[in-house]
Amino acid sequence: MPQFIRAQSKIKAAVNFTYQPNPDEDQYNPRLPHKSIAVGPDAFVTLNHSTGGKYTLTKYTTELKQLWSAGIPLAPEETVEAFAANLTDALVVTRQLQGQNQVLQGYRINLKTGQHEQPVQLLQAPAKGRRAGVAISSDGSKVLAFRYLTDNSFRIQQISGTLYTGSLQAEQDVMYNLRDVAGILTADIQLANTGEQYLSLISDEMNRLTVRKYSPGSKQAKVMSVLVGGVFDGQKVYIRDTRFKLMDNGLLYGAVLTAEEKGGAYHSLKAVKYDFENEDMVFAEEFRFSPDYVRQVNALDKSSNTKLHDIYLTDLFLTPEQRLVLVAEQKYTEGGDNAPYVAKELHLFAYDRYMNHDWSSVLMKQQQAPASEGFSGISYSPNLQGNTLSLLTLETLSGKYDLYFRQIDTATGKATAPQSLNLGIPAGKNLAYLKAYTTWLTEKDIIAVIRSGKKDTGLQLSRIQIK
């Protein structure tokens, strides 16, 4: 079991941070969950929206010394779709409507100098079709811009696009003919650092899960498919939510939440490991959301609810021992245009390297934010170091409003109680924490944008060290 850190903290450095919310950003499902990226052991870059439709990319040292700042002016109705970095450049991909077309453009900003050339047009697609997409490999060395071809019911029939290097040089045009798979409603694309593309498709009226692997230079796909929905114990079950992640070991992992068609109650969690090299699809034992499990959750919340609701898969982690940890979070709005946003239960499930169920647990949070903030300050920021999963949350616990720190031993599922970092965050109407700018330098060293101190001096980019 790891030696858990006692959450005594200090702010080692802080600088003023100007933040202008983007009114066009989806507060429920933001396209940029991370707006701060570590670039090497002693620096990081942030992407920040400002007035006039402009974004600013800034590089800081870990001592919060600004090294350079580069502006990216956007046209009206142009949005930022992706933000990443590789060894030499930061990458920003935008989407713009130009007449009858939607256009994806890529900006490449030199990490040493902050200089960037004219944007590169990555893709053009009809504006009336589905929203074009972009996938970027974990190391930022590969970029895939893609578009959908759909039928009259918006079911996906084909995906096409272009694969680029991290310097936005075109490598290969790609085309995935999916007409042999019936009724595809959703598609997830994971891009490997070596250029392999993994398509995870939900089809057959939200019942079948199909994964296809395409290698660079090849038009033939390796395919694995399984029927996840259907009739079980007399109940018609369908796929409600999915999450996929390509891990550092080169394998794709997936998780599926299923629900009952009658009444919509959550039915089960299914997890799978895809080993295309050995043509093996390894399934974990189905985890049923039994009445006993629901009662345990409700007892933790002291709630009168009789069933799970608004649970979504949010993260997949793989530990050094190849243990898979899944996280699902309860998040919702309370109804109405200006209703508050709420984030509460965290459901955790772990599987060993053979996909045997290891443990499961539920952590309770008490988080609420006004509609104008959405989930920009609530939910959680995670960090996996070895076998320890750390979580940072903004909550009010026992009357104290602060950032709280938890640690979970991924070998056993045991968790520390939430501990206040004692940052003196003032409670009030002003936004207190911007989760997307949280950068974990180590499990003890965190960059975050917060308000702190007895006097509200505004948002500050702060380096927080936990002793």
C-alpha positions as CSV (number, residue, x, y, z in Angstrom):
1,M,0.0,0.0,0.0
2,P,1.4,3.4,-0.9
3,Q,2.4,6.0,1.7
4,F,-0.4,8.5,1.5
5,I,0.5,12.2,1.6
6,R,-0.9,14.3,4.4
7,A,-2.5,17.2,2.7
8,Q,-0.7,20.2,4.2
9,S,0.1,22.6,1.4
10,K,1.6,25.9,0.6
11,I,1.5,28.2,-2.5
12,K,5.1,28.4,-3.7
13,A,4.4,30.9,-6.4
14,A,1.4,32.8,-7.9
15,V,0.8,35.2,-10.8
16,N,-2.3,37.0,-11.8
17,F,-4.4,35.2,-14.4
18,T,-6.9,36.9,-16.7
19,Y,-9.8,34.7,-17.7
20,Q,-12.7,35.5,-20.1
21,P,-15.3,32.7,-20.4
22,N,-16.1,31.7,-24.0
23,P,-19.9,32.0,-24.3
24,D,-19.9,29.5,-27.2
25,E,-18.3,26.8,-25.1
26,D,-20.4,23.8,-24.2
27,Q,-20.6,23.9,-20.4
28,Y,-21.7,20.3,-20.1
29,N,-19.3,18.6,-22.5
30,P,-16.4,21.0,-23.1
31,R,-14.3,20.2,-26.2
32,L,-11.1,21.2,-24.3
33,P,-11.0,19.3,-21.0
34,H,-7.3,20.3,-20.7
35,K,-6.1,23.9,-21.4
36,S,-2.7,23.4,-19.7
37,I,-0.1,20.9,-20.9
38,A,3.3,20.1,-19.4
39,V,6.1,20.5,-22.0
40,G,9.2,18.9,-20.4
41,P,10.1,18.7,-16.8
42,D,10.3,22.4,-16.1
43,A,7.7,24.2,-18.3
44,F,4.1,24.1,-19.4
45,V,1.8,26.0,-21.8
46,T,-1.7,27.3,-21.3
47,L,-4.4,28.2,-23.9
48,N,-6.7,31.0,-22.7
49,H,-9.7,32.6,-24.3
50,S,-9.8,36.4,-24.3
51,T,-12.1,39.1,-25.6
52,G,-12.6,39.6,-29.3
53,G,-12.6,36.0,-30.2
54,K,-8.9,35.6,-29.5
55,Y,-7.0,32.8,-27.9
56,T,-3.6,33.3,-26.3
57,L,-1.0,30.5,-25.9
58,T,1.5,31.2,-23.1
59,K,4.5,29.3,-22.0
60,Y,5.6,29.4,-18.3
61,T,8.4,27.8,-16.3
62,T,7.3,25.8,-13.4
63,E,8.4,28.8,-11.3
64,L,5.6,30.7,-13.1
65,K,8.0,32.9,-15.1
66,Q,6.4,33.7,-18.5
67,L,8.7,32.8,-21.4
68,W,6.5,33.9,-24.3
69,S,2.9,34.6,-25.3
70,A,1.4,34.0,-28.8
71,G,-2.0,35.3,-29.9
72,I,-4.3,33.2,-32.2
73,P,-7.1,35.4,-33.6
74,L,-10.3,33.6,-34.6
75,A,-12.9,34.6,-37.1
76,P,-16.6,34.9,-36.0
77,E,-18.0,31.4,-35.3
78,E,-14.6,29.8,-35.4
79,T,-14.1,27.5,-32.4
80,V,-11.1,25.6,-30.9
81,E,-11.5,21.9,-31.4
82,A,-8.3,20.5,-30.0
83,F,-5.1,21.5,-28.1
84,A,-2.0,19.3,-27.8
85,A,1.8,19.4,-27.8
86,N,4.7,17.4,-29.0
87,L,8.5,17.7,-28.5
88,T,8.8,20.8,-30.6
89,D,5.4,22.5,-31.1
90,A,2.1,23.2,-29.5
91,L,-0.9,22.3,-31.8
92,V,-4.2,24.1,-31.9
93,V,-7.0,22.9,-34.2
94,T,-9.9,25.2,-35.0
95,R,-13.2,24.7,-36.9
96,Q,-14.8,27.5,-39.0
97,L,-17.8,27.8,-41.2
98,Q,-17.0,29.1,-44.6
99,G,-20.1,29.4,-46.8
100,Q,-21.5,25.9,-47.3
101,N,-18.4,24.2,-45.8
102,Q,-16.9,23.5,-42.4
103,V,-13.1,23.8,-42.4
104,L,-10.6,22.5,-39.9
105,Q,-7.3,24.5,-39.6
106,G,-4.2,23.6,-37.6
107,Y,-1.9,26.1,-35.9
108,R,1.7,25.0,-35.0
109,I,3.4,27.2,-32.4
110,N,7.1,26.7,-31.8
111,L,7.7,25.8,-28.1
112,K,11.0,27.5,-28.0
113,T,10.1,30.8,-29.6
114,G,6.3,31.1,-29.5
115,Q,6.3,31.8,-33.3
116,H,3.8,30.3,-35.6
117,E,3.2,30.4,-39.4
118,Q,-0.1,30.7,-41.2
119,P,-2.6,28.0,-40.3
120,V,-2.7,24.8,-42.4
121,Q,-6.1,23.7,-43.8
122,L,-6.5,20.2,-42.5
123,L,-10.0,19.3,-43.8
124,Q,-13.0,20.7,-45.7
125,A,-16.4,19.1,-45.4
126,P,-20.1,20.1,-46.1
127,A,-21.5,22.3,-43.3
128,K,-24.8,20.4,-43.4
129,G,-23.2,17.1,-42.4
130,R,-22.1,15.9,-39.0
131,R,-19.5,18.0,-37.3
132,A,-16.0,17.2,-38.6
133,G,-13.6,15.8,-36.0
134,V,-9.9,15.6,-35.1
135,A,-7.9,13.0,-33.2
136,I,-4.4,13.5,-31.9
137,S,-2.0,10.9,-30.6
138,S,-0.9,11.0,-26.9
139,D,2.6,12.4,-27.8
140,G,1.3,14.9,-30.4
141,S,3.2,13.3,-33.2
142,K,0.2,12.3,-35.3
143,V,-3.0,14.3,-36.2
144,L,-6.0,12.8,-37.9
145,A,-8.7,15.2,-39.3
146,F,-11.8,13.4,-40.5
147,R,-15.4,13.9,-41.7
148,Y,-18.5,11.7,-41.8
149,L,-20.7,10.5,-44.6
150,T,-24.2,9.6,-43.3
151,D,-27.5,8.4,-44.6
152,N,-30.8,10.4,-44.3
153,S,-31.1,9.2,-40.7
154,F,-27.6,10.5,-39.9
155,R,-26.3,7.0,-39.4
156,I,-22.6,6.8,-40.3
157,Q,-21.7,5.0,-43.5
158,Q,-18.2,6.2,-44.2
159,I,-15.4,8.2,-42.5
160,S,-12.7,9.8,-44.5
161,G,-9.9,12.3,-43.8
162,T,-6.1,12.9,-43.8
163,L,-3.4,11.7,-41.4
164,Y,-0.7,14.3,-40.6
165,T,2.6,14.4,-38.8
166,G,3.0,16.6,-35.7
167,S,4.4,19.3,-37.9
168,L,1.1,19.2,-39.9
169,Q,2.6,17.6,-43.0
170,A,0.1,15.4,-44.8
171,E,1.1,11.7,-44.6
172,Q,-1.9,9.7,-45.9
173,D,-5.5,10.1,-47.0
174,V,-7.7,7.6,-45.1
175,M,-11.1,6.2,-45.9
176,Y,-13.1,3.8,-43.8
177,N,-16.0,2.2,-45.6
178,L,-18.5,1.2,-42.9
179,R,-21.5,0.3,-45.0
180,D,-21.3,-3.4,-43.9
181,V,-22.0,-2.4,-40.3
182,A,-25.7,-1.6,-39.8
183,G,-27.0,1.5,-38.0
184,I,-23.9,3.1,-36.7
185,L,-24.9,6.1,-34.5
186,T,-21.6,6.9,-32.8
187,A,-17.9,6.4,-33.6
188,D,-14.8,7.0,-31.4
189,I,-11.4,7.3,-33.0
190,Q,-8.2,6.7,-31.0
191,L,-4.9,7.5,-32.8
192,A,-1.6,5.7,-31.9
193,N,1.8,7.5,-31.7
194,T,2.8,5.2,-34.6
195,G,-0.2,6.2,-36.8
196,E,-2.6,3.2,-36.2
197,Q,-6.2,4.2,-36.1
198,Y,-8.7,2.5,-33.9
199,L,-12.4,3.0,-34.7
200,S,-14.9,2.0,-32.0
201,L,-18.4,1.8,-33.4
202,I,-21.8,1.5,-31.7
203,S,-24.3,-0.1,-34.1
204,D,-27.4,-2.3,-34.4
205,E,-29.6,0.2,-32.6
206,M,-27.1,0.7,-29.7
207,N,-26.6,-3.1,-29.2
208,R,-23.3,-4.0,-31.0
209,L,-19.8,-2.8,-30.3
210,T,-17.3,-3.1,-33.2
211,V,-13.6,-2.1,-33.1
212,R,-11.6,-1.8,-36.3
213,K,-7.8,-1.2,-36.4
214,Y,-6.3,0.4,-39.5
215,S,-2.5,0.5,-40.0
216,P,-0.7,3.3,-41.9
217,G,-0.5,2.5,-45.6
218,S,-3.1,-0.3,-45.5
219,K,-6.8,-0.1,-46.4
220,Q,-7.6,-3.4,-44.8
221,A,-8.8,-3.4,-41.2
222,K,-8.5,-5.9,-38.4
223,V,-12.0,-6.3,-36.9
224,M,-13.4,-7.4,-33.5
225,S,-17.1,-7.3,-32.8
226,V,-19.4,-8.3,-30.0
227,L,-23.1,-8.0,-29.2
228,V,-23.4,-6.2,-26.0
229,G,-27.1,-5.4,-25.9
230,G,-30.0,-7.8,-26.2
231,V,-32.4,-9.6,-23.9
232,F,-30.9,-10.8,-20.6
233,D,-33.0,-12.3,-17.8
234,G,-36.1,-11.1,-19.6
235,Q,-34.9,-7.5,-19.8
236,K,-34.1,-5.7,-23.1
237,V,-30.7,-4.0,-22.6
238,Y,-28.9,-1.5,-24.7
239,I,-25.6,0.4,-24.7
240,R,-26.0,3.7,-22.8
241,D,-22.4,5.0,-22.6
242,T,-18.9,4.0,-23.7
243,R,-15.4,5.1,-23.1
244,F,-12.2,3.9,-24.9
245,K,-8.5,4.6,-24.4
246,L,-5.3,3.6,-26.1
247,M,-2.8,2.8,-23.4
248,D,1.0,3.2,-23.3
249,N,1.3,-0.7,-23.6
250,G,-0.2,-0.3,-27.1
251,L,-3.5,-2.0,-26.3
252,L,-6.9,-0.5,-26.6
253,Y,-9.3,-0.8,-23.6
254,G,-13.0,-0.1,-23.5
255,A,-15.8,0.2,-21.0
256,V,-19.6,0.0,-21.7
257,L,-22.5,1.0,-19.4
258,T,-25.7,-0.8,-20.3
259,A,-29.2,0.2,-19.3
260,E,-32.6,-1.5,-19.4
261,E,-35.0,-0.3,-22.2
262,K,-38.0,-0.4,-19.9
263,G,-37.5,2.3,-17.2
264,G,-33.9,3.2,-18.2
265,A,-32.3,1.7,-15.1
266,Y,-28.6,1.0,-15.2
267,H,-28.0,-2.7,-15.8
268,S,-24.3,-3.4,-15.9
269,L,-20.7,-2.4,-16.6
270,K,-18.7,-4.3,-19.1
271,A,-15.0,-3.9,-19.7
272,V,-12.8,-5.3,-22.5
273,K,-9.2,-5.4,-23.6
274,Y,-8.4,-5.5,-27.3
275,D,-5.2,-7.3,-28.3
276,F,-5.1,-7.1,-32.1
277,E,-1.6,-8.5,-32.4
278,N,-2.8,-11.8,-30.8
279,E,-6.3,-11.4,-32.3
280,D,-7.7,-11.6,-28.8
281,M,-10.6,-9.8,-27.2
282,V,-10.5,-10.2,-23.4
283,F,-13.7,-9.6,-21.5
284,A,-14.0,-8.8,-17.8
285,E,-16.8,-10.4,-15.9
286,E,-20.0,-8.3,-16.2
287,F,-20.5,-6.1,-13.1
288,R,-24.2,-5.9,-12.4
289,F,-25.8,-2.9,-10.7
290,S,-27.8,-5.0,-8.4
291,P,-30.4,-3.7,-5.9
292,D,-27.8,-4.2,-3.1
293,Y,-25.3,-2.0,-5.0
294,V,-27.9,0.7,-5.5
295,R,-28.8,0.6,-1.8
296,Q,-25.2,0.9,-0.8
297,V,-24.8,4.0,-2.9
298,N,-28.0,5.6,-1.6
299,A,-26.9,4.9,2.0
300,L,-23.6,6.8,1.4
301,D,-25.5,9.8,0.1
302,K,-28.3,9.6,2.7
303,S,-30.5,9.9,-0.3
304,S,-34.1,8.8,-1.0
305,N,-33.2,7.8,-4.5
306,T,-34.2,4.3,-5.5
307,K,-32.0,3.9,-8.6
308,L,-28.7,5.2,-10.1
309,H,-29.1,8.2,-12.4
310,D,-26.9,10.4,-14.6
311,I,-23.8,8.2,-14.3
312,Y,-21.2,8.6,-17.1
313,L,-17.9,6.9,-17.8
314,T,-15.2,9.5,-17.4
315,D,-11.7,8.0,-17.2
316,L,-9.7,4.8,-17.8
317,F,-6.3,4.3,-16.2
318,L,-3.7,1.6,-16.5
319,T,-1.2,1.1,-13.6
320,P,2.4,-0.2,-13.9
321,E,1.0,-3.7,-13.0
322,Q,-1.4,-3.5,-15.9
323,R,-4.4,-3.1,-13.6
324,L,-7.2,-1.3,-15.3
325,V,-9.1,1.3,-13.3
326,L,-12.4,2.7,-14.6
327,V,-14.1,5.8,-13.2
328,A,-17.7,6.8,-13.7
329,E,-19.2,10.1,-12.4
330,Q,-22.6,11.3,-11.6
331,K,-23.2,14.7,-13.1
332,Y,-26.3,16.5,-14.1
333,T,-28.2,19.8,-14.1
334,E,-31.2,20.3,-11.9
335,G,-33.5,21.3,-14.7
336,G,-34.2,24.6,-16.5
337,D,-32.1,27.0,-18.4
338,N,-30.4,28.6,-15.4
339,A,-30.4,25.5,-13.1
340,P,-27.2,24.7,-11.2
341,Y,-24.8,22.0,-12.4
342,V,-24.1,19.1,-9.9
343,A,-21.3,16.5,-9.7
344,K,-21.6,13.9,-7.0
345,E,-20.8,10.1,-6.9
346,L,-17.6,8.6,-8.3
347,H,-17.9,4.9,-9.0
348,L,-14.5,3.1,-9.3
349,F,-13.9,-0.4,-10.7
350,A,-10.6,-2.2,-11.0
351,Y,-9.5,-5.3,-13.0
352,D,-6.2,-7.2,-12.9
353,R,-4.0,-7.8,-16.0
354,Y,-6.2,-10.8,-16.9
355,M,-9.3,-8.6,-16.7
356,N,-10.6,-10.4,-13.5
357,H,-12.6,-8.0,-11.3
358,D,-10.4,-6.8,-8.5
359,W,-12.4,-4.3,-6.5
360,S,-15.0,-1.6,-6.7
361,S,-15.8,1.4,-4.6
362,V,-17.9,4.6,-4.4
363,L,-16.6,8.0,-3.4
364,M,-19.0,10.8,-2.6
365,K,-18.6,14.4,-3.6
366,Q,-20.8,17.4,-2.9
367,Q,-20.3,19.8,-5.8
368,Q,-22.6,22.4,-7.3
369,A,-22.0,25.4,-9.6
370,P,-24.2,28.0,-11.3
371,A,-25.2,27.4,-14.9
372,S,-22.8,30.2,-16.1
373,E,-19.9,28.1,-14.8
374,G,-21.1,24.6,-15.7
375,F,-18.4,22.1,-15.0
376,S,-15.5,24.5,-15.3
377,G,-14.7,24.4,-11.6
378,I,-16.4,21.2,-10.4
379,S,-16.1,17.5,-11.2
380,Y,-12.5,16.3,-10.5
381,S,-8.9,16.5,-11.7
382,P,-7.1,13.1,-11.6
383,N,-3.4,12.1,-11.6
384,L,-2.0,8.5,-11.6
385,Q,1.5,8.1,-10.2
386,G,2.5,4.4,-9.9
387,N,-0.3,2.7,-8.0
388,T,-1.7,5.8,-6.5
389,L,-4.6,7.7,-8.1
390,S,-4.9,11.3,-6.7
391,L,-8.0,13.4,-7.1
392,L,-8.4,17.2,-6.7
393,T,-11.9,18.6,-6.2
394,L,-13.5,21.9,-5.3
395,E,-16.1,21.2,-2.6
396,T,-17.8,22.5,0.5
397,L,-17.3,19.9,3.3
398,S,-18.3,20.5,6.9
399,G,-18.9,24.1,6.0
400,K,-15.4,24.7,4.5
401,Y,-15.1,25.7,0.9
402,D,-11.7,24.7,-0.5
403,L,-9.8,22.4,-2.8
404,Y,-9.8,18.9,-1.4
405,F,-7.3,16.1,-2.0
406,R,-7.9,12.4,-2.0
407,Q,-5.7,9.4,-2.8
408,I,-6.8,5.9,-3.8
409,D,-4.5,2.8,-3.6
410,T,-5.3,1.2,-6.9
411,A,-4.1,-2.2,-5.6
412,T,-6.8,-2.4,-2.9
413,G,-9.3,0.4,-3.6
414,K,-8.7,2.0,-0.2
415,A,-9.0,5.7,-0.2
416,T,-8.0,8.5,2.1
417,A,-10.7,10.9,3.4
418,P,-10.9,14.2,1.5
419,Q,-8.4,16.6,3.0
420,S,-8.6,20.3,2.7
421,L,-5.5,22.0,1.2
422,N,-6.3,25.1,3.4
423,L,-5.9,27.5,0.5
424,G,-8.3,30.1,1.9
425,I,-10.5,30.1,-1.2
426,P,-13.2,32.7,-0.7
427,A,-16.7,31.5,-1.0
428,G,-18.9,33.8,-3.1
429,K,-20.3,34.4,-6.5
430,N,-16.9,34.6,-8.3
431,L,-15.4,31.6,-10.1
432,A,-13.0,30.0,-7.6
433,Y,-11.2,27.3,-9.6
434,L,-10.6,26.5,-13.3
435,K,-10.2,22.8,-13.5
436,A,-9.0,22.7,-17.1
437,Y,-5.8,24.5,-16.1
438,T,-4.7,22.0,-13.5
439,T,-1.3,20.5,-14.3
440,W,0.2,17.8,-12.1
441,L,3.9,18.2,-12.1
442,T,4.1,15.4,-9.5
443,E,1.6,14.0,-7.0
444,K,2.9,16.6,-4.6
445,D,3.3,19.5,-7.0
446,I,0.4,21.0,-8.8
447,I,-0.2,24.0,-11.0
448,A,-3.8,25.4,-10.7
449,V,-5.8,28.5,-11.4
450,I,-7.6,29.5,-8.1
451,R,-8.7,32.4,-5.9
452,S,-7.0,32.2,-2.5
453,G,-6.2,34.4,0.5
454,K,-8.3,36.4,2.9
455,K,-8.8,39.1,0.3
456,D,-10.2,38.2,-3.1
457,T,-7.4,39.4,-5.4
458,G,-8.8,37.6,-8.4
459,L,-7.8,34.4,-10.2
460,Q,-4.2,33.5,-9.9
461,L,-2.1,30.9,-11.7
462,S,-0.6,29.2,-8.6
463,R,2.0,26.5,-7.9
464,I,0.7,24.4,-4.9
465,Q,3.1,22.1,-3.1
466,I,1.7,19.4,-0.8
467,K,3.8,18.3,2.1
